[in-house]
Amino acid sequence: PDKNATTAPFKKINTALSFEKTTPYQVQLSDLDIVNHANNVKYLEWCLNQIDAKIIFKQQIKSLEMNFMKELNLFDTIEIVSNDSNFDILKEEKPCYALEIKISEPK
């Protein structure tokens, strides 16, 4: 009877935060799925590549919240912007994806 996949409800991530810009990225052939859009997993990978690897190696990621707003295509130029635990992927200054990472203290 309970049709929720998670214990917490989904939420809309605030994309109006103040972000520090990072290196632009251009969508590559290897990023595409069967319908020639960037695969959903790639959005997450692009953001995770921006964080300190120690956070991943020490298994400090408690949870991920993701919002997909717009598909990306081959050769689209995007900008990954971030602050401490939030990431946005922008195309032409408009959000395509938002990620909020909850990080635990090191053990």
C-alpha positions, 0 to 999 in steps of 0.5 A, a space after each residue: 500500500 505504501 508506494 513511496 520509494 524513500 522515507 523522506 519526500 522529494 523536494 525542489 532544490 533551491 537553485 537561487 543560492 550563491 555559487 562559485 563557478 567551476 570549469 565549463 564542460 562540453 557534453 561528449 559522445 560517451 555521455 549520451 544515452 540511447 536517445 542521444 541525450 546526456 545520460 542521467 548518471 553523467 550529471 551526477 558524475 560531473 558534479 562528483 568530479 568537483 568534490 574532494 575525493 577524500 569525501 568519497 573514499 571515506 564514505 562520508 556521503 549520507 544522501 543525494 537529492 537530485 532535480 532534473 530540469 532539462 535534457 542536454 545534447 551532444 556538444 552542449 556547453 555547460 557550466 557546473 557551479 557549486 558551493 559547499 554541498 550544492 551543485 547546479 549544471 547550467 546551460 546558457 545560465 539556466 539550471 538543467 540539474 541541481 544536486 544537494 549532497 549531505 556529507 557526514 563528519 569524518 570517522 
